[in-house]
Amino acid sequence: MRTQLVRILDGNIFVLSDSSGDIEAKPTVPCGFFSFDTRFLSLWRLTVNGERLSTLAMDDPSYFEVRFFLVPGAPTHYVDAKVSVIRERSVAGSFEERLTVLNHSGEPAEFTVRVDADCDFIPLLVVGQERTPPGRLYRRVEDGRLHIGYVREKLWRETVISTSEPAEIDEQGLTYHIRIEGHGQWTTMLHVRGLVLRPDGEDVREHVYPGRHRRDKARLQDDLRQWLDKAPVMSCDWQPLEWTYRRSLIDLAALRFAPLTLPTEPMPAAGLPWNATLTGRDPILTSLQALPFAPELAVNTLRMLGIDQGAVLDDFRDEEPGKILREFRYGEMVAFEERPQAPYYGAADSTPLYVVLLDEYERWTGDAATVREFEDEARAALHWIDEYGDIMGDGYVWYQRRNERTGLENQCWKEAANAISFRDGRLPGLPRATCELQGYAYDAKIRGARLAREFWHDPAYADRLEREAAELKERFNRDFWVTDGEYYALALDGEGHQVDALSSNIGHLLWSGIVEETRAARIAEHLLGPRLFSGWGVRTLAQGEGRYNPLGYHVGTVWPFDNAFIAWGLRRYGFHREAGRIAEGILDAARHFQGRLPEAFGGYERELTGHPVSYPAANNPQALATGAPLLLVRTLLGLEPYGDDLVVAPEMPERFGRIELLDIPGRWGRVDAIGTVTPRDRDARGQVAEVAASP
């Protein structure tokens, strides 16, 4: 590809192209038109008179549309182009492109416009890998449309390409021979549909909640306007925070999608391009981050994940009763059980986090009906912690895959094969009990106890959960504490040995509340110390550890969502300034990414690079990273529900000056929160808080 990928999306339907709008899929470049985990276009190349086009400018007015302004050949400042092309593209259930060719001369001119098209129908799971399709590809021209299809037994996918203006259509694309008057223009509309066909030739989606996938630009524009209108209004003296806030809201809107077969409201897809699908961990944590801004995401997530909660023992899918799924995918590989993701349950953290989200949602919204609606699901999740999570029978949550062939080895949020290691870089055996899993389990029990006592009318169950949580906290602080480093081990291995690498996972322990008060200060020192803190954020693995790599996916990069939860945890334990340093670093990094934080970026020292370094394979946009600025704003303003009131206790770095967040939704109705660093007290870090009910 000649330049960075351009992306537009509508939930899990998206298009990735180069900067001219062309799609040319290569093993190292995940471009294409994707829908429901399948690539429906792998080639989409435009030429005029046989020449490729170069980009003069690009405009992306919204997440689902983009415009390219192009000229044939290589543009220079010394040649006046006699012809130019405007390429207007949108994705709203399907893929549409309006081509406009403009003749800038005073004389009539003839042009040959060609669009080359092809499809490989590669499953998203293996995009970027060499794969010979096991099924049969076909091409045909019929009724003025180009049909390119793929059949494997009963699986049938087809791409249908049509045009509004006459064209010569062959099996490789469309050709237009056009004549344009002087200073005139010519336009055609191209429509590309990705079909999931039944044996009778009908699109499956038309028979499962008909019309759901029929969307258009006007409907998406109206939906986005309503979404933004409902969200709190942000203003800040440091304008980049306003830009980042708006970018986060728009990207969250873009990532919303409803699964094909279930009548639920939208929840966040995990991210583009690799995880544009239903997952467990990502929407739970994203919904937690977004509670003060879009609480409806939480209830949608709870409902969807509750519907697919594990019910049986299934080794292939790593399924266990009460377990919350890791991901659900569509497509060829899961249809033929080459992969287990339909659905797959290989995550040990989604299940306790489900209970955490349910409780936090009620604390913000006062929605007792939802807490009662999901009582069975929450109880099943809490039972899973003790019954199936405790593989070793010692009261900890462990993981070990049941599916030894295609299951995930690491089933915590750091899923890379090299993510869990000793100081010297050795990898531990299985099973493994990572530290943050114990924090999540502790938090789930504490929160489950509150729900049982206040809503489920089961005080005996609440007492039991609180007793178990207290025992877990005591045991954890004994077994995971690395005495010679004064931090918590990354994990325990199957023999009970401490996996003693210093990592960002210790920050998650703070927001869960499992850290002993007397040890919290030492954890804060490590998190903000030079080995973990890069100046932009906390690294996933500390400098000096055996597997540290500033561009290693889970072994040295900086993850915005990780840092947002760490900052929230620091705030919980009273380390306001430390939380502010992390928030400032991450939000300043967002400025360098035009307000859109990627999934991860390099862990290089800030002084070394001067700007954050992109991680080449990061999902972008990614739901967790998109939610990070929202949680950081909550942390800076000190927003916490207390009964039916919202407490505001700002503690902000001087850079931000004054932050106003108006119309915050919750059980209190809507209120405003304002935090100010006063000029008179800036040296003393003085803060002023205001909270007022909105009219």
N, C-alpha and C positions, 0 to 999 in steps of 0.2 A: 504493500500500500504506500501511496505517496505522502500521505499526511495522517494525522491523528483521526481516529474513527469518530464519525458523527452518529448520534443515536437519537431516535424518537421511540416512544413507547406508549402503550395503553395496557397497564397491568402486565400480563405475561405474553403479550403480543408486541413485538418490537422489530425495528430495522436498524442495522448497523451498516454504515457505508463509509467510503473515503470522503474527503472534503469536497469532491466534485459531485457526490451523490452516487458514484459508481459502486457496484458490489462485485468484488472478485474474490471469492473465498479461496484461502490458502491454508495449509496446515497451521501456520503460526498466526493467522488473522481470523478472529471469530466473527466475520461479517456475514450478513444475509438478512433475509426476512424470516422471522421465527414466529411460530404460533404453537402453543401447547406442546412445547419441548421438541419441536421438529423444525428443521430449516426448509422452508418452502421456496426460497430463492437462493441460489448460490452464485448466480451470475446475472448482472443487470447493468449493461454497459451501453452508454450513449455516445454516438459519433455523429458528426455533421460533415458531409462530403468526405467521409472516410477519416476524418481527424478526431482525435480525442479532445476533450474539453478541459480548460483550465479555469480555476475559480478566481473570480474577481472579488466576490464578497459572499457572505453567508449570513442568514438571519434565521434565528429559531425563536419565533414569537411565543411558543408554548411547547410543552413537553411532547405533544403528539404531532407537531408539524414543523417543517423546516423549509427554507427557500435557499436555492443556490443560484447565484448570478455568474454566468459562464461565458467564455468565448472559445472558439476553436483554436487549437494550436497553443503555442506558448505566448502569453501576453507580455507586452513591454510597454514602457511609458512613451515610446517613440512611434508606435503604430496605432492609427485609429481603426478599430475593428469595424468591419463592414456588416458583421452579423453578430448577434449575441443570443443567448438562450437563458430563459428563466425556468428553473426546475422547481416546482412547488409540490411538496410531498407531505402526506399525512398518513397516520395509522390510527384507525378507529374501528376495530373489529376486523378490518381488512386493510389492504395497502393500496393507496391511490396516489397517482402522480400526474400533475398537469404540466405539459411541456408547452412553452411559448417560444417561438423563434421570431426574432425581430430583424427586419432588414433595415439597416441604417443608411443605405445608399438611396439616391434619388431615382434609381432605375429599378425596374422589375428584375428579380433574380430567382434562379431555380436552385433548389437544395435537395440533397438526399439525406434524410434523417433515418438513422438505424438504431434500433434497440435490440441488443443481443441478450437472450435470456436462457437460463438453465437452472435445474434444480437437482440436488443430490439427496434430499430427504434424510439427511444425517440427523440422528437423535442428538439433542443438545448435550447429553451426557458425554458424548465422544467427539464433539466438535474440537478440531485441532489435532485429532489422532488419525492415523491412516486406517481406513476401514473399507473393505470391499462389501458393498451392499449384498446381503444374502437373497434379496428379492429381485423382482423384475422391474426395470424402468421402461417406460414407453413415452412416445410423443406422437401427437396427431393434431391436425388442424381440422376443426369442425365448427360449422355455423359461425364463421368469422371470428373464432377464438382459438388460441393456442392452448392445448391441454398437455401438460407434462405430469406423468403419474408414476406411482410406485405401488407394487402389489407383492405381498408376501402372505401366502395362505389367505386368511380372512382379513388381514390388515390391508387397508387401501387408503392411500393419500394421493391427493391430486392438486396441482396448481393450475388455475385457469386464468389466462391473461386476455383481456379484451380492450378495445380501443373505441373512442367515440368518433374518430375520423377514419376514412378508408385507408387501408394499408395492405401491402403485400405481406402476407403472413406465411412463414415457413416454420419448420420444426425447430429452428434455432433462434427465431425472433421475428421482429416486425420491421418493415422498411416503408418509409413514406417518401414519395417523389412529389415535391410541393413547389409551387410558384408563388412568390410573395411580391406584391406591388411595392413601388418605392415608398420607403418609410412606413411600410405596412407590417403586419404580423400574422402569424398562424398559430393555432392552438389545438392541442388534442388532450383528451383525458385518458390515461391508462389506469385500468383497474386490475389488481391482482388479488385473487381469492385463494386462500389455503383451505382445502376441504378435507374433512375427516369422514370418509365415506363408509357406509354400510354395504353389505353384499348386494343390496338392491339399488345402489347408486345414490341413495339419499344421504345428505349430510347428517351425521349423528347428532349434531348440536341443534338441528331443527326439531328433533324428537325428544330432546331433554331440555325442558324449560325453553320453548320456542321463543325466538326473538331476543334472547339475552345478549347474544354476540353481535346483534345488529346495532351498531353505534355509528354516529356520524360526528363531524367536527362541531356542528352547532350544539349538539347535545353535550359533547365533552367540554366545550367552552362554557356552557351554562353551568355544568357540574363543577368546573374549576372555580367559577365565580362564586357559587354558593359555598364551596368548601373554604375559600379564603375569607368570605364574609363572616362565616361562623367562628373563625379562629380569633384569638386575642390579637389586638393591634399592638405592635411593638414600635417603640422609638428609642433611640440611643444617641448620646453625644458622639460616640464613635460609630460612624456610618457603616463601616464594613459589617458590624453585627446586624444591622437592619437588613442588609443585602443577604447575609447568610441565613437569617431567620426566614425571609421570604423564599429563598431558594429551597430551604428545608421543607417548608409547607408545600411548595409546588411539587417537589420530588416525592413527598409522601403521597400526594394525590395521584401522581403518575404511577406509583408502584402498587396502588390498590387493585386487587382483582378478586373475583369470586370464582371458586372452583367450578368446573364444568357441570358436575352432576349433583351439586348440593344447593338448596335454595337459601343461601346465606348472603348477608350483606358483605361488602368488600372488606378484606383484611390485607395487610402489607405482604406483597411478594418480597423475597429476600434481597434480590438485586440482579443487575444486568452485568454480563450476559449469562454467567454460569448458573445463577440461582433464581431465575425468573419463574418461581414456582411456589407452591405451598410448602412451608416448612414449619417447624415447631418453635425452636429456640428464637429465631430471628423476629417473628411477629410478636412473641411474648415480650422480649426485651425492648423492641421498638414501641410497643403499646405502653409499656411502663414509662419510657422516656416521653411519650407524647400525651400522657394523661392530662396535664394542665391545658392542653391545646386542642386535642381531638380525642376525647374520652370514648367516643363510639368505636374507635379501632379496637379497644380492649374487649368490649363485649362481643364484637364480631369474632375476634380471635378466640376468645373463650368458647364460644358456641361451635365454631368450626373444629377446633382441636378436640372438644368434648365429643363431637359426633364420631370422630375417627380414633378415639381413645382405645388402646389395646384391650382385647377381651380374651385372647387365648394364648397359649404357648406355641410360637411358630419360629423355629430356628432360622429358617431362610430369611425372614423379615426382622429377626431380633425382637419379635413381638412378645410382650408379657402383659397379663391383666393389669390394668390401671396405668400403663405406660403411655406417655404422650409421644406422638410420632416425631421423627426427625424431619422427614420430607415425603412428599407425594408427587410423583411425576407421571406424565402421560408419555406415550411414544412406544416405538418398536421394541426397544430393549426390555422394558418392563412388561410389555404385552407378552413377550416370549420368555419371560423369567430368566433373561440373561443377567439382569440386575434386579435387586429386590425392592425398588422404590415405589411400590404401588399398594399400600404405603410401606415405608421403612421406618423402623423404630430404634435405630442405633444411636441413641443419644441418652446419656444418663442425667442430664441437667434439665431437660424440658419438663419433666414431670414435677419436681419440686417447684420449679419456676411458675408452673401453671397455678399452683395454690397461692404463690406470692402475688401474682397478677390479680387473681380474684379478690384477695383481701385489699390490695392497694386500690383497685377499682372502686370498691365499696367505700373506702375511706375518702376518696375524692368525690364520688357522686352521690353517696347515700342510697344507692340502688339495692335495697335489701331483697327485692324480688329476684334479681339475678343471682345473688348469693344463695338463695333457697333453690333456685332452678338448677344450679350446678352443684348442689350438695353431694349427690352421688358421685359425680366425677371427681370432686375434690377429695372425698373420702377414699375413693379408689386410688387416687394419686398418692395420698398419704400412706395408704396400705402398701403400695408398691415400694416406697422408700425402705420399709422394714422387711418386707417379704422377699422381693426380688432384687432390690438395690443392694441389700446387705448380703452379698455373695459369701463373705467370709464369716458371717455370724458374729461380728465384733462391734456392730452398731454403726459402722461407716457405710457410705454409699460407694460402691465399687462398679467398675465396668469390665466386661470381657465379652467379646462378640460371640454369639451363637453360630452365626454364619461365617465359617472359617474361610470360605472361598471368595466372596465378594462383599462381606460386611466390613464396616469401618473398624480399624484397630483402636484408634483413639475416639472416645465417645463423649468428650467434653468439648467446650467451644474451640479449644485449640486442637483441631482434628488432624493436622499434618503429622505424618509418620514420625518425624524427628522432634515433635513439639514437647514431649515429656521426657526429660533427661536428668541425669545426675550432673553435678558440677563439672566433672571431667568429660562430659559428653556421652557417657555410656547410656544406653537405653534400658529401662527397667523391664522386667518380665511382667506378664499379666497374671491375674487381674491388677488394675491400678485404681487407686482412690485419690483423685486430685483434691487439693485443699478447698477450692471454691465449691466443689460439690457438697462438702460438709457444711459450708456456710449456707448454701441454698437450702439444704435439708433442715438445718437449725431454724432458718427464717420461716420455712414452710410450716414447721411444727408450731412455732410461736404464733404465726398468723392463723393457722388452722385452729388453734385453741381459741383465739378470739372469735372466729366465725362460729365454732361449735357452741361457745358459751352464749353469744349474743343473738345468734340467728337460728341455730339448729336445735336449740334447747336440749343440749347434751353436756351438762357440766362435768360429768364423770369423764367423758372423752376429752374434754378440754383440760382437765387436771392431768390426765395421763400424758397428753401431748406436751404440756409444759414441763412435766417431770422428765420426759424423755429428752426434751430440748436442753434442759439444764445438765443432764448427764452427758449428752453429746458435747456440749460446750466445755465441760470440765475435762473430758477424755481427749478432746481435740487439742486443747491447749497444753496437754501433757505430751501427746504422741507426735504432734506435728512441729513442735518448737525446736528449731535448730540452735542449739545452745551456743556453739562457737561462732555463729553469725548473727544471732538474735533476730531471726525472722522465721516465718513459717515455711516448711518444706513445700515444694511444688506438689508432692504426692507421697503416698506410701506404695511400695511395690507388694507383690503377692506374698513375700516373706516378712512383711512388716517393716522393711528398711525405709528410712527416709530418702526420698528422691530429692536431693538437697540443692538443686539449682535455685538461684534467686530470680524470681519472675514477677510479672505484673499481676499474677493471680492473687497475690497477697492483698492487693487493693480491693478485690471483690469481697474479701473477708470483712472489710470495714463496713460496706453497705449492708451486709447480711447481719452484722451485729454479733458475730461469734468471737471476736477478738476481746481478750481481757483488757480492761481499761488501762492497767499498768503497762501493757505492752504496745498500746496504740501509738504512742509517741515514737517508739523505735521503728514501727512500720512506716509511719509518715516520713521519718528521716531516710529510710531506704528508698521510698517511692520518689522523693524529691532529691535524692543523692545523685552524684554524677554517673554512677553505673547504670541506673535505670532511667533517669530523666535526661532527655536529649536537648532540652530547651524548647522543643515544640510539644513534647508530651512524654509519657512513660512508655518505655520500650517493653515489648512482650517478654524479652529475656535480657538479663543484665550483661553489660560489657564485662568481659573476662570469663564468662561461663564457656564451657567447652564447645558448645554448639552456637555461640553467638554469631549472628550475621546481620548487619544492618538492613540487608535486603532479603532476609529469610522470613518466609510467610508468618510463622509463629515463633520465630527465634531471634527477634531483634527489631522488627518493624514496629511502628507506632500505629495503633488502632484507635480511631476517634471514639468509638462506642466504649471500648475498654477504659479509656481515660475519663469519659463522662461518668461512668459508674464509680470509678476510683475517686473522682472529685466529690461525688455525692456521698461516698463513704467517709471521706476525710471530713466533710462538713458534719456528718452525723456524730463523729467523735470530737467535734469542736475545733478542728484544724482548718479554720476559715481561710487564712491567708494561703495555706498550702493548696487548698481547693481552688482558690482564685488564680494561683500561678498556673495550674494545669488548665483551667478554663481559658486563661489568657493565651497560653501557648497554642492550644487547639484552635481557638477561634481566630488567632492571627494566622495560623496555617491555612484556614479556610479562605482567607483573603487571597492567598497565592493560588488557590484552586478555583477562583472566580465564585466563591461562596458555596461550592459543592464539594464537601469533604468526600474523598474516596474511602473505600473499605480500609485501606492501610497505606502508609507511606514510609519512606526510609527512616531508619533509626539513627542516621548520622548526627553528629554534634551540630547544633545550630551555628556555632562559630565557624565550623569547617565549611559548610555549604552556603550559608546566608539565606537559604530558602528551603522549604521542604522538598524532598526528592521523591518523585512519583515511584510507586511500586508498580512494575510493568503489567502484572496480571490481575490487578485489583478490580473487583466489581465496582461499577460506577454508572449510575447511582446505586447505592446499597442502602437498604432500609435502616440498618443499625447505625451507619455513619450519618444518614440523614436525620435520625432522631437525636444524635449526640448534641448538637447545638441547643436543642429544646431542653434536654436535661441539664445542660450547663447553665442555661438561663434560669431554670428553677433553682439550681444550686447557688448561683450568684445572688439571687433575690431572697434566698432562704425560704422558699414557699413550702409550707407543710400544712396539711389539713389537721385541725385540732377540734374534734367534735364537729359542730356545724359551722365552724369558722375557719378562715384561711389565715395562718400566721405568716407574716412577712418580716424577715430579719436579714436585710441585705448586708453583704460583706464583699466588696468588689475592688479589684485593682483600679488604680487611678485612671488608667487608660479609658475606662468605660464612662467615667463622669456620671451621667444620669441615665438610668434605664427606666422606661415606663412600659408596663404591660397592662393593657386595658381590656376589660371584659373577659376575665378568666372564669371559665365555666366550672361549676361544681355544686355540691350540696347546698352551698350558700347562695345559689343563684348565679350572679356574675359580679365580680369585684375587680377593682383596679389595684395594682401594686406598683410602687415607685421606689426605686433605690437611688440614692445620690451620694457621691463623694463630695462633701462640702469643701469649697476653697479654703475656708478658715482652718479646717482641721485635716487637710490632706496629709500633712506630715505625720499626723497622729493616726492616720487611716480612719478618720471619722466617717461614719455612715449615718444617713438619715433614711428612715423608712416611712412610707405612707401606704395606707390601705383604706380603700373606700368602696362602698357598695355602688355599683353602677345603677343609673336610673332605670 
